[in-house]
Amino acid sequence: MKRLLPSLVLTFGLIACSTEEPTGEVQYTPGAPASASYIASDATEAEIVGIVQRLFDALEHGDADLLREVLDPDVVMKWSEARDGMTTFGSTDVEGLAARITSSADPLIERMWSPTVFVDGPLATVWTPYDFYAGAEFSHCGVDTVSLIEYEDGWRIVGLAWTRAQPPECELHPDGPPA
């Protein structure tokens, strides 16, 4: 990993300094140059965290339309689960997640806290611990990493990865179980 990091930094630096126009359907014109610290303003952070919260609202209310509103149609969703000394991996897509949330008899309650947000122009990343309940029953906890891109019509989630574990390998929400 230590040998890979300098290569990644150099590669991203070369891409960032490229004078070629980006290819794709949407081109972003930033309102201000990116900060070297990548720390979002309070307003931008609130907007980005709000998009992630809307994803969680879609889960809880079984709202597939809201889910499709916040997720890019080509979103990549991956998870890893540590259980009984084994780690497994999986993935889903928008329609798979939509089917899951609309068929659940219980509300799927995911809660985050203390999110860390980094932004560079139209790219944002959120890293946050979370816990997850099916109705009143605790299921798992872990960390979510969410990648977002700001399109002309607003921020959308383009990547979502999460861990699934059981305490003490992960924390529960500091406010206790959901009300």
N, C-alpha and C positions, 0 to 999 in steps of 0.2 A: 504494500500500500504506500509506503514512504517513497518508493521509486515511481509510482504511478501519479502521485499528487503533482509533482512539478510538470509532468507531461500534460495533465489536465489543465492546470493553470495556464500553461503556454498555449494550448489549443484554444481555450476559451478567450484568452487575450487576443490571439490572432483573429478569431471570429469577430470579437467586439470591435477591433480596429479596421476591419474590412471596409472598403469604400464601395463595394458592390451593393446594389439594391437588394433587399430581401425578396425571396421568391415566396409566393403564397397569395392567398386571396386578400388578406388584411395586412396593411402596413401601419405601423404605429408611429405617430409623431409625438414624442414626449413633450410635456409642458415645460419641463425643466431638465437639465442634465442630471444623470444618475449620481447619487452621492456615493462617495467612497465607502461610507459606513454601511450602506444598504438598509439603514433603519428607516422605517416608514413614518410619515407624519401621523399624528394622532387620528386625523380624519381618514387617511388612507388605510391605516391599520384597522380602524373600526369598520370601514367598508369591506375589507377583505375578510375579517373575522365574521362579519355579518353574512357573507356568502357561505362560509363553512357552517354557520349556525342554521342557515336556511336548508342546507343539506340534512342536518340533524332533524330539523322540523319536518322535512319530507319523510324521513324514516318514521318519526313518531306518529305522524298523522296518516301514514300509508298513502301519501300524495305523489303519485307517479308523475303528474304534470309538473309539480314544483321540482321534483328530482331532475327531470329533463331540462328544466329552466336553468339550473345551476351547474349541471354537468355538460361538458362538451360532448357531442355525440361520439367522438373518438377517444374519450377518456380511457386511461389505463388504470385499472384497479387491481392491486395485488395485496396479499396478506401473508403473514407467517404466524404460525401458532406453535407455542412451546407447551407440550403436555406430556407428562409421564416420561420425561427425559428425551423425548423425541421432538424434532421440529419438522413441521409440515408446511407446505406452501400452497397457495391457491390464487385464483383470480376470478373476476366476474366482469360483466359488461353492463351497460346501462339497462338493457332489457332484462337481464338476469336479476339485477338489483331491484328493478321496478316490480318484477314478478314476486320477489321475496317480500317486499314491503306491503304490497297490496293483498297478499294471501295470508299474512300473519294475523292470528286471532288476537294477539296482544300488541299494544303499542311497543315499538322498538325505540327505546330511550337511550340515546348516546349523549353524554355530557363531557365537554372539554373544560379545562381550566388552565390558566397561566400560558396562553398561547404565545409563541415567539414568532414574529413576522419579519421577513426580510423581503425587500422590494428593490428591483432594478428596472426602471422603466416599466414595460408592460408585463414583467415577470415577477411573480410573488411566490413565496414559500411559507407555509405555516407548519410549525412543529408544536404539537400539544399532547399532553397526557389526556386520556379519556377513560371513562367507564361505560359499560353497556348493560342494559337491563331489557328483558322481555317482560313487559308489564312490571310487576313488583319484584320479579325474580332476577337476581344478579346472574349475569352470563359470563362476562370476562372484562378485562381492562388491558390497557397497553398504551401505545403511542401512535398517533396519527401524523403522517406527513402529507401535506396537501400542496400541490403545485397548481397555480392559477395563471392565466393569461388575460390581460385586459384587451378585449376586442373593442371595436367602435361602439358597441351597445353595452359594454360593461364587462366586469370580471366573470370568468367561467373556470370551473375546475377542470383541468386537463390531465391531472395525475393524482392518484390517491393510493397511499400504501399505509398499512397498519400492522401492528403486532397484536397478537391475542395471547394473553397469559392469565394466570391466577395470582392473587396476592400470596406471598410477599414479592413475587417477581415484578409486580406492577402496583401502582397506587390506586386507591379508590378516591373518589371526589372528596375534597375536604369538607363539603357540606353534608356528607352522609348520603344515604339512599335518597332517590327522588321522592318528592312528596306525593 
